[in-house]
Amino acid sequence: MDARLLDILVCPVCKGPLMHDKKTQELICRGDRLAFPIRDGIPIMWADEARTLQDTVE
């Protein structure tokens, strides 16, 4: 994930910052506890495609 792209992307639900999880290839919104998938290098920013986080993300 390009760091410049990560700087401008925000959570589509709350407009908060996102964190890139390299291990799971997801963009994490800590505020909403959502993980948005990255498929073929493209972030999928639809709320209905996000998974709800159960555990604390570090």
N, C-alpha and C positions, 0 to 999 in steps of 0.2 A: 504494500500500500504506500503510495507516494505521500510523504509527509506534508507537502503543500496541499494536496487534496484533503487530507485529514484535518488540516487547519481550517478549511472552509466548510466542511460538512458538519451538520448539526443533527440532532435527533429530530425526526419529523413529528414526533408527538409533543415534546416539551421545548424544543429548540435549544436544548442543552448540549454541552460538549460530548464528544464520543472518544472512546479509547479503543485502539486497535489491539485485538488479541491475536497474535501471530499463530499461536498453537491451534486455535479453533477456526481461524480465518473468519472472524466476526468483528463487527463494530459494536462496542458495548456502551449503553447509556446507563450509568449508575443511578441516576435520578429515577428513571422509570423501570429499572431492572429488566431491560430488554437487550437482546443480542440480535443484531441484524447481520445476515449472512453475506459473505463476499463470494461470488461465483465467477470463476474465470477472470478474476481481477476487478470485477464490477460489484460495487456495494448495492445490495438490494434493500432499498430504504422504505419499503412498504410496511406499515404497522402489522398487517395481517400475515406477513412473511417472517416477522420477528418471533423469537422464542423467548419465553419468560425465564429469567434467571432464578434459580432456586437457592444457589449458594452465593456467598460473598465473593465478588471479583476483586482480585488484587491488582 
